[in-house]
Structure formats: structure tokens, C-alpha cells
Amino acid sequence: MRPTAGVVSGSLAVAVITATLWIVPLIAAQTASFRGAPPSEAQIKNPYQGNPQAAAAGKKLYGQNCAQCHGKELQGMGPAPGLDNPSTRSAKPGELFWFITNGNLNGGMPSWAGLPKQQRWQIVTFLQSKIFAKSAAK
């Protein structure tokens, strides 16, 4: 028995839809950025990367501005997420800086654009040093 044109086109439509549902999320995951940061932000380098004095200053700033929501040990508190997670670990320095600067009020994260640029980079330096140290210890 030979399939009719309707059966073939219906099967083809199902195959196309199925392929789309599998491929589109994979492509989106490869191009996704941290918390909606523009792709250009991923290219921005941390001017204090590896600087222990900047990490120490960032630790103090984190304690003053971030720990009340994200926890002293980055574990998160209440609705604020912990920062020691795969998403934050894989974020580029420029993406972290962008998110700290812009925040997401709908998600509960305020903008910290009022902090001087140097201080925001110091927080990024602290976060990355703390997260990498915790990852290496695991």
C-alpha cells in the first residue's frame, strides 16, 4: 500500500517540528549569555584579574553590599540565589560586571551602577577568586 500525499506531508511536518524543538534550544544555549548580558560584554576583560589586593577589596565590598542577600559564603539567602553555581562559574568577567551594573529589578537584583567602576570590578574579582577557590576544593 502506497502512502498518500497527506500522510507523507503530515509525517514531514512532524519531523520538522521535532527537529526544531531539539535544535533551537541547543543553538540558544550556545549563544546564551549570563543573565541577558549583550554578547559584546563577554569580550571585556577584568582589569584586576588575579590581583589579590583587588580581590580583598572586593570581599569587603561584597560584605557591605551583596552578602545580605547572597550570603557571606555565596550560598544565597531567601529569594536571592547562591552565586556558587554553574551559571555564575561559567560567566565571563564582563558579563558579571554588566549584571552587577545593570541588575534586574524584576528578578530582585538592584543595579549597582552607583558604585564606582573600580569597586564593581573588585567585586567581580572577589567573586571569581572565591568561586574558583571553592571549585578547586571540590
Helices and strands as residue ranges (DSSP letters): H 5-31, G 34-36, G 39-43, H 52-65, H 67-70, H 86-90, H 93-102, G 105-107, H 117-137
